Amino acid sequence: MKLTIKEIYSLFEKEYSGKDFEINGISTDSRSLKSGEVFVAIKGENTDGHKYVKDAAEKGACLLIVQKDVKAEMQVMRVKNTRSALLALAGYYLDKFNKVKVAAVTGSNGKTSTKEILAALLGIKYTTVKSEKSYNNYIGMPSTIFRLTDGTQALVLELGMNHKGEIKSLAGAINIDTAVITNIGRSHIGFFRRLEDIALAKAEIKAGLKKDGVIILNADDKLFGVLKGKFKNRKILTFGFGDASDIKVGKVEALKTGTAFTVTINEKNYPMSTKLRGVHNIYNIAAAIAAANSLGVSVMDIKTVLKKFTMAGLMRFEEKQIKRLGVTIINDCYNANPDSFKAAVDTLKMYKYRPLIVVTGDMLELGEKSAEYHREIGQSIAELPVKKAMILGKYAKYVEQGILMKKRSIYGNKIKKYTDKNKLAKDLKAIIKKGDTVFIKGSRANKLEEIVDKIKKR
């Protein structure tokens, strides 16, 4: 790793008198720590890294960075806050690669999809490092940055949050050439009073945007005006279906193999296609096109990459054929909120999936309106030609209420509520037949992918 022990001490204004050497890496997990790495003890919601400093030392850590007193017969550096220290280390390390083009993506929905698409687009021109999966917090972002090497030319980061100030802390540690805000929705609305507050929290990405950097905004978003107002005197590029968008998308057509659409840039139309499905993914693609184009990737290269791009393994409307059963599974298990659920339902309607079995889990972090939002997704489900609706969780009764409010006469005997995931999986395996499509979606904590695994083993 391009970082020495002496540099770390100097960064935190600590004295170091020993022999200088290059460290092997920086770790926050003693289980995966390798000899010669620095161990940063992070106090999280579920565990405290300070409990594992002995393990880290035994595995060969070259330095412990802590915020509490610990007993260890090795080099220990105490700082005020290890989260802040980790971000500072990441920012310092990123500064060593001042020629690397840095893009950062945030937003309520589509962050990971947009990040993945953007990394693929940049990858055709640059050697690119990206955030893996949804590594978008105070641990995930630094771990991505620490993977940079002398050969890296572009970096794509995902920045997440569920409270005010988190994006500011993340973005403030780095310098961003191009920032993307995909949209403003009701994800984590339980921690905010209103959507405008979520928009302001996402706009905190400005803290890391270079003075000559570009901000990419969704011109069709209801909170576009609020976001635009936070980026006065900055270069703004917009995307959307409206004529005023800098990256204008249109003529969306559902194909057997995915989606066809057009993109208009500088009054020139480009027909494109993707294996991804749904209008929500066309928005994600448009955001990525705007960012990639601002970083020097040609439209023709973008068109070539998009035609082949997939998001296999990310559990975001991931369609998979179980050939021996003759069943299609749509795994959308990574997360859920009212807006992403509505987008998924719209996609199911657009591509006319049937016979359709819908499996849902709770949507979390929605606050005092949780019951209302679950009724809302029930009403969305009622728009589908459902063979069976299997609803898991403590909010299941509200999803059922929403379905019955809209189509009681049709759906009365097609709904079943569950508190036991294993029971749901058992029943599902018993009713699926050749030709069925099973759509599964819920918040991350539900771990509904376990149901997918059980179907595959049928």
C-alpha positions as CSV (number, residue, x, y, z in Angstrom):
1,M,0.0,0.0,0.0
2,K,1.3,3.4,-0.9
3,L,1.3,4.6,2.7
4,T,3.9,4.5,5.5
5,I,3.6,4.3,9.3
6,K,5.3,7.6,9.7
7,E,2.8,9.3,7.4
8,I,-0.1,8.1,9.5
9,Y,1.5,9.4,12.7
10,S,2.2,12.7,11.0
11,L,-1.4,13.0,9.7
12,F,-2.7,12.8,13.3
13,E,0.1,15.0,14.6
14,K,1.6,12.2,16.7
15,E,5.3,11.6,17.2
16,Y,6.9,8.4,15.8
17,S,10.5,7.6,16.5
18,G,10.8,4.0,15.1
19,K,11.9,2.8,11.7
20,D,9.6,3.9,8.9
21,F,7.9,1.3,6.7
22,E,5.1,0.9,4.2
23,I,2.0,-0.7,5.7
24,N,0.2,-3.6,4.0
25,G,-3.3,-2.1,4.3
26,I,-5.9,-0.7,6.7
27,S,-8.6,-2.9,8.2
28,T,-11.6,-2.5,10.5
29,D,-12.3,-6.2,10.7
30,S,-10.0,-8.4,12.8
31,R,-11.4,-11.5,11.2
32,S,-10.0,-10.6,7.7
33,L,-7.0,-8.6,8.9
34,K,-3.6,-9.6,7.4
35,S,-0.2,-9.2,8.9
36,G,1.3,-5.8,8.5
37,E,-2.0,-4.0,8.3
38,V,-3.2,-1.1,10.5
39,F,-6.3,-2.0,12.6
40,V,-8.8,0.8,13.2
41,A,-11.2,-0.1,16.1
42,I,-14.6,1.2,15.1
43,K,-17.5,1.4,17.6
44,G,-20.6,0.5,15.6
45,E,-24.3,-0.1,16.3
46,N,-23.9,-3.9,16.8
47,T,-20.3,-4.3,18.0
48,D,-17.2,-2.5,19.2
49,G,-13.9,-3.0,17.4
50,H,-12.1,-2.3,20.7
51,K,-13.1,-5.8,21.8
52,Y,-10.9,-7.3,19.1
53,V,-7.7,-5.4,19.4
54,K,-6.0,-8.5,20.9
55,D,-7.1,-10.6,18.0
56,A,-5.8,-7.9,15.6
57,A,-2.4,-7.9,17.4
58,E,-2.2,-11.7,17.3
59,K,-2.8,-11.6,13.6
60,G,0.1,-9.3,13.0
61,A,-1.4,-5.8,12.9
62,C,1.4,-3.2,12.8
63,L,-0.6,-0.5,14.5
64,L,-3.8,-0.1,16.5
65,I,-5.8,3.1,16.1
66,V,-8.3,3.4,19.0
67,Q,-10.5,5.9,20.8
68,K,-10.5,4.1,24.1
69,D,-7.7,2.9,26.4
70,V,-6.7,-0.6,25.5
71,K,-4.0,-3.0,26.7
72,A,-1.7,-4.2,24.0
73,E,2.1,-4.9,23.7
74,M,2.5,-3.1,20.4
75,Q,2.1,0.3,18.7
76,V,-1.2,2.0,19.7
77,M,-2.4,5.4,18.6
78,R,-5.3,7.0,20.4
79,V,-7.5,9.5,18.5
80,K,-10.7,11.3,19.5
81,N,-12.9,9.4,17.1
82,T,-11.9,6.4,15.0
83,R,-14.6,6.9,12.4
84,S,-13.3,10.4,11.7
85,A,-9.8,9.0,11.7
86,L,-10.6,6.4,9.1
87,L,-12.2,9.0,6.9
88,A,-9.2,11.3,7.3
89,L,-6.9,8.4,6.3
90,A,-9.0,7.7,3.2
91,G,-9.0,11.3,2.2
92,Y,-5.2,11.6,2.7
93,Y,-4.7,8.4,0.7
94,L,-6.9,9.6,-2.2
95,D,-5.0,12.8,-2.4
96,K,-1.9,10.8,-3.4
97,F,-3.7,9.9,-6.6
98,N,-4.5,13.4,-7.8
99,K,-4.8,12.4,-11.4
100,V,-7.6,9.9,-10.7
101,K,-11.0,11.0,-11.9
102,V,-13.4,10.8,-8.9
103,A,-17.2,10.3,-9.3
104,A,-19.6,9.9,-6.4
105,V,-23.2,8.8,-6.5
106,T,-26.0,9.4,-3.9
107,G,-29.8,9.5,-4.0
108,S,-32.8,7.8,-2.5
109,N,-33.2,5.1,-5.1
110,G,-30.9,3.7,-7.8
111,K,-27.5,4.6,-6.1
112,T,-26.0,1.1,-6.5
113,S,-27.4,0.6,-10.0
114,T,-26.2,4.0,-11.2
115,K,-22.8,3.4,-9.6
116,E,-22.4,0.0,-11.3
117,I,-23.5,1.4,-14.7
118,L,-21.2,4.4,-14.4
119,A,-18.2,2.2,-13.4
120,A,-18.8,0.1,-16.5
121,L,-19.0,3.1,-18.7
122,L,-15.8,4.6,-17.3
123,G,-14.1,1.2,-17.5
124,I,-14.1,1.3,-21.3
125,K,-11.6,4.2,-21.2
126,Y,-10.1,4.2,-17.7
127,T,-8.8,1.6,-15.3
128,T,-11.6,1.9,-12.7
129,V,-12.1,1.1,-9.0
130,K,-15.6,1.1,-7.7
131,S,-17.5,0.6,-4.4
132,E,-18.3,-3.1,-4.2
133,K,-22.0,-4.0,-3.6
134,S,-23.4,-1.2,-1.5
135,Y,-20.3,-0.3,0.4
136,N,-21.4,3.3,0.9
137,N,-20.8,4.3,4.6
138,Y,-18.0,5.5,6.8
139,I,-16.4,2.0,6.5
140,G,-17.3,1.1,3.0
141,M,-16.1,4.3,1.3
142,P,-12.6,4.2,2.9
143,S,-12.2,0.5,2.1
144,T,-12.8,1.3,-1.5
145,I,-10.4,4.1,-1.6
146,F,-7.7,2.0,0.0
147,R,-7.8,-0.3,-3.0
148,L,-6.3,2.4,-5.3
149,T,-3.0,1.6,-6.9
150,D,-0.7,3.5,-9.3
151,G,-2.6,2.1,-12.2
152,T,-6.0,3.4,-11.2
153,Q,-7.4,6.1,-13.4
154,A,-11.0,6.5,-12.2
155,L,-12.8,5.9,-8.9
156,V,-16.6,5.5,-8.5
157,L,-17.9,5.8,-5.0
158,E,-21.4,5.3,-3.6
159,L,-22.4,7.6,-0.7
160,G,-25.3,6.5,1.5
161,M,-27.0,8.0,4.6
162,N,-30.1,7.8,6.8
163,H,-29.4,10.9,8.9
164,K,-28.5,14.5,8.3
165,G,-24.8,15.2,8.2
166,E,-23.7,11.7,7.1
167,I,-23.2,12.6,3.4
168,K,-21.4,15.8,4.5
169,S,-18.9,13.7,6.6
170,L,-18.3,11.3,3.7
171,A,-18.0,13.8,0.9
172,G,-16.1,16.3,3.0
173,A,-13.2,13.8,3.3
174,I,-12.7,13.5,-0.5
175,N,-12.4,15.7,-3.7
176,I,-15.1,14.9,-6.3
177,D,-14.9,15.7,-10.0
178,T,-18.5,14.6,-10.8
179,A,-21.3,14.1,-8.3
180,V,-24.6,12.4,-9.0
181,I,-27.9,12.7,-7.1
182,T,-30.2,10.1,-8.7
183,N,-33.5,11.3,-7.1
184,I,-35.2,12.2,-3.8
185,G,-37.7,9.6,-2.4
186,R,-39.0,8.2,0.8
187,S,-36.2,5.9,1.7
188,H,-35.3,6.5,5.4
189,I,-38.2,9.0,5.7
190,G,-38.7,7.8,9.3
191,F,-35.5,9.8,10.2
192,F,-36.7,13.0,8.5
193,R,-39.7,15.3,8.9
194,R,-40.2,15.8,5.1
195,L,-38.9,15.1,1.7
196,E,-37.2,18.5,1.5
197,D,-35.0,17.5,4.4
198,I,-33.9,14.4,2.6
199,A,-33.1,16.5,-0.5
200,L,-31.0,18.8,1.7
201,A,-29.2,15.8,3.2
202,K,-28.4,14.5,-0.2
203,A,-27.2,17.9,-1.3
204,E,-24.5,17.7,1.3
205,I,-22.4,15.9,-1.4
206,K,-21.5,19.5,-2.3
207,A,-19.0,19.4,0.6
208,G,-16.7,17.2,-1.5
209,L,-17.3,18.7,-5.0
210,K,-14.4,20.5,-6.5
211,K,-14.9,24.1,-7.4
212,D,-14.8,23.2,-11.1
213,G,-16.7,19.9,-10.5
214,V,-20.0,18.9,-12.1
215,I,-23.2,18.0,-10.3
216,I,-25.6,15.7,-12.1
217,L,-29.3,16.2,-11.2
218,N,-32.6,14.6,-12.1
219,A,-34.6,17.3,-13.9
220,D,-37.9,15.3,-13.5
221,D,-37.6,15.0,-9.7
222,K,-40.1,16.9,-7.6
223,L,-37.3,18.3,-5.5
224,F,-35.2,19.4,-8.5
225,G,-35.7,23.0,-7.6
226,V,-34.5,22.5,-4.0
227,L,-31.4,20.7,-5.2
228,K,-30.6,23.2,-8.0
229,G,-30.8,26.0,-5.4
230,K,-28.1,24.3,-3.3
231,F,-25.7,24.2,-6.3
232,K,-25.7,27.8,-7.4
233,N,-22.5,28.9,-9.2
234,R,-21.7,25.3,-9.9
235,K,-21.8,23.4,-13.3
236,I,-25.0,21.5,-13.4
237,L,-25.9,18.8,-15.9
238,T,-29.5,17.4,-15.9
239,F,-31.1,14.2,-17.1
240,G,-34.7,13.2,-17.6
241,F,-37.5,12.9,-20.1
242,G,-38.2,16.6,-20.2
243,D,-37.1,18.7,-23.2
244,A,-34.9,20.9,-21.0
245,S,-32.8,18.0,-19.8
246,D,-29.1,18.0,-21.0
247,I,-29.3,14.2,-21.3
248,K,-32.9,13.6,-22.6
249,V,-34.3,10.1,-22.7
250,G,-37.3,9.0,-24.6
251,K,-39.1,6.4,-26.8
252,V,-38.8,3.7,-24.2
253,E,-39.8,0.3,-25.5
254,A,-40.0,-3.1,-23.7
255,L,-38.1,-5.8,-25.5
256,K,-37.8,-9.6,-24.8
257,T,-34.1,-9.0,-24.1
258,G,-34.5,-5.8,-22.1
259,T,-35.3,-2.2,-23.1
260,A,-34.8,0.1,-26.1
261,F,-34.7,3.8,-25.7
262,T,-33.3,7.0,-27.2
263,V,-30.9,9.5,-25.7
264,T,-30.7,13.1,-27.0
265,I,-27.4,15.0,-26.3
266,N,-26.7,18.4,-27.8
267,E,-29.8,18.0,-30.1
268,K,-28.5,14.7,-31.6
269,N,-30.5,11.5,-31.1
270,Y,-28.8,8.2,-30.2
271,P,-30.8,5.0,-30.2
272,M,-29.7,2.6,-27.4
273,S,-30.6,-0.7,-25.8
274,T,-29.9,-2.3,-22.5
275,K,-30.6,-5.7,-20.9
276,L,-32.0,-3.9,-17.8
277,R,-35.7,-3.5,-17.4
278,G,-38.0,-0.7,-16.3
279,V,-38.2,3.0,-16.6
280,H,-36.5,3.5,-13.3
281,N,-33.4,1.9,-14.8
282,I,-33.5,4.2,-17.8
283,Y,-33.2,7.0,-15.3
284,N,-30.2,5.3,-13.7
285,I,-28.7,4.9,-17.1
286,A,-29.3,8.5,-18.0
287,A,-27.6,9.7,-14.8
288,A,-24.6,7.4,-15.5
289,I,-24.4,8.7,-19.1
290,A,-24.3,12.3,-17.9
291,A,-21.5,11.5,-15.5
292,A,-19.5,9.4,-17.8
293,N,-19.8,11.9,-20.7
294,S,-18.7,14.7,-18.3
295,L,-15.6,12.6,-17.6
296,G,-14.6,12.2,-21.2
297,V,-16.3,8.9,-22.3
298,S,-17.8,9.2,-25.8
299,V,-21.4,8.5,-26.6
300,M,-20.6,5.7,-29.0
301,D,-18.5,3.9,-26.3
302,I,-21.4,4.4,-23.9
303,K,-23.8,2.8,-26.4
304,T,-21.5,-0.2,-26.8
305,V,-21.1,-0.8,-23.1
306,L,-24.8,-0.4,-22.3
307,K,-25.8,-3.1,-24.8
308,K,-23.9,-5.8,-22.9
309,F,-24.2,-4.5,-19.3
310,T,-25.9,-6.6,-16.6
311,M,-26.3,-6.3,-12.8
312,A,-26.1,-10.0,-12.1
313,G,-25.7,-10.9,-8.4
314,L,-26.9,-7.5,-7.0
315,M,-30.5,-8.5,-6.1
316,R,-32.0,-5.6,-7.9
317,F,-34.8,-6.8,-10.2
318,E,-32.5,-9.7,-11.0
319,E,-34.3,-12.1,-13.3
320,K,-33.2,-15.7,-13.3
321,Q,-34.7,-18.8,-15.0
322,I,-34.8,-22.0,-12.9
323,K,-34.9,-24.2,-16.0
324,R,-35.5,-27.5,-14.3
325,L,-38.6,-26.1,-12.7
326,G,-39.7,-23.9,-15.6
327,V,-40.0,-20.9,-13.2
328,T,-38.7,-17.4,-13.5
329,I,-37.6,-15.7,-10.2
330,I,-37.2,-11.9,-10.0
331,N,-34.9,-11.3,-7.1
332,D,-35.4,-7.7,-5.9
333,C,-34.4,-8.5,-2.3
334,Y,-31.7,-6.0,-1.7
335,N,-33.9,-3.2,-0.3
336,A,-37.4,-1.7,-0.5
337,N,-39.2,1.6,0.1
338,P,-42.5,2.9,-1.3
339,D,-40.9,4.5,-4.3
340,S,-38.7,1.6,-5.3
341,F,-41.6,-0.8,-4.8
342,K,-43.8,1.3,-7.1
343,A,-41.0,1.3,-9.7
344,A,-40.8,-2.5,-9.5
345,V,-44.6,-2.9,-9.9
346,D,-44.5,-0.6,-12.9
347,T,-41.8,-2.8,-14.5
348,L,-43.8,-5.9,-13.8
349,K,-46.8,-4.3,-15.6
350,M,-44.6,-3.0,-18.5
351,Y,-43.2,-6.5,-19.3
352,K,-46.5,-8.3,-18.6
353,Y,-45.2,-11.0,-16.4
354,R,-47.8,-13.8,-15.6
355,P,-48.8,-16.0,-13.9
356,L,-47.3,-13.9,-11.1
357,I,-46.6,-14.8,-7.5
358,V,-45.7,-11.8,-5.4
359,V,-43.7,-12.2,-2.1
360,T,-43.2,-9.2,0.0
361,G,-41.3,-8.3,3.3
362,D,-41.5,-5.3,5.5
363,M,-40.2,-1.9,4.4
364,L,-38.2,-0.4,7.2
365,E,-37.1,3.0,8.5
366,L,-40.4,4.7,7.3
367,G,-41.4,6.1,10.7
368,E,-44.9,7.0,11.8
369,K,-46.4,6.5,8.4
370,S,-45.2,2.9,8.0
371,A,-48.7,1.5,8.1
372,E,-49.9,4.0,5.4
373,Y,-46.9,3.2,3.1
374,H,-47.5,-0.5,3.4
375,R,-51.1,0.0,2.4
376,E,-49.8,2.0,-0.5
377,I,-47.7,-0.9,-1.8
378,G,-50.7,-3.2,-1.3
379,Q,-52.7,-0.9,-3.6
380,S,-49.8,-1.1,-6.2
381,I,-49.8,-4.9,-6.0
382,A,-53.5,-4.9,-6.6
383,E,-52.8,-3.5,-10.1
384,L,-51.0,-6.8,-11.0
385,P,-52.4,-10.1,-12.4
386,V,-51.4,-11.9,-9.2
387,K,-51.9,-15.7,-8.8
388,K,-50.9,-15.4,-5.1
389,A,-49.7,-12.6,-2.8
390,M,-47.5,-14.0,0.1
391,I,-46.8,-11.2,2.6
392,L,-44.2,-11.5,5.4
393,G,-43.7,-9.4,8.5
394,K,-45.3,-7.2,11.1
395,Y,-46.8,-4.9,8.5
396,A,-48.3,-7.7,6.5
397,K,-51.9,-6.8,7.5
398,Y,-51.5,-3.3,6.1
399,V,-50.3,-4.6,2.7
400,E,-53.3,-6.9,2.7
401,Q,-55.6,-3.9,3.6
402,G,-54.1,-2.0,0.6
403,I,-54.8,-4.8,-1.8
404,L,-58.3,-5.3,-0.6
405,M,-59.1,-1.6,-0.6
406,K,-58.6,-1.6,-4.3
407,K,-59.7,-5.1,-5.5
408,R,-61.4,-7.0,-2.7
409,S,-63.6,-9.1,-4.9
410,I,-60.7,-10.5,-7.0
411,Y,-58.0,-10.8,-4.4
412,G,-59.8,-12.1,-1.3
413,N,-58.6,-15.7,-1.6
414,K,-55.2,-14.9,-3.1
415,I,-53.6,-13.3,-0.1
416,K,-51.7,-15.1,2.7
417,K,-49.9,-13.4,5.6
418,Y,-46.8,-14.9,7.3
419,T,-44.7,-14.3,10.4
420,D,-42.4,-17.2,9.6
421,K,-40.1,-17.0,6.6
422,N,-39.5,-20.7,6.5
423,K,-43.2,-21.4,6.4
424,L,-43.6,-19.0,3.6
425,A,-40.8,-20.7,1.6
426,K,-42.3,-24.1,2.2
427,D,-45.8,-23.0,1.0
428,L,-44.2,-21.2,-2.0
429,K,-42.3,-24.3,-3.1
430,A,-45.6,-26.2,-2.9
431,I,-47.6,-23.9,-5.2
432,I,-45.2,-22.8,-7.9
433,K,-45.8,-24.4,-11.2
434,K,-44.1,-24.4,-14.6
435,G,-44.5,-21.0,-16.3
436,D,-44.9,-19.0,-13.0
437,T,-42.9,-15.8,-12.3
438,V,-42.1,-15.3,-8.6
439,F,-41.3,-11.6,-7.7
440,I,-39.7,-11.1,-4.3
441,K,-39.0,-7.8,-2.6
442,G,-38.4,-6.4,0.9
443,S,-36.0,-4.4,3.0
444,R,-32.5,-5.7,3.5
445,A,-33.2,-6.9,7.1
446,N,-35.8,-9.4,5.8
447,K,-33.0,-11.4,3.9
448,L,-35.6,-12.6,1.5
449,E,-32.9,-14.0,-0.7
450,E,-33.0,-17.0,1.6
451,I,-36.4,-17.8,0.1
452,V,-34.8,-17.7,-3.4
453,D,-32.2,-20.1,-2.2
454,K,-34.8,-22.5,-1.0
455,I,-36.7,-22.5,-4.3
456,K,-33.5,-23.2,-6.2
457,K,-33.0,-26.3,-4.0
458,R,-36.5,-27.6,-4.6
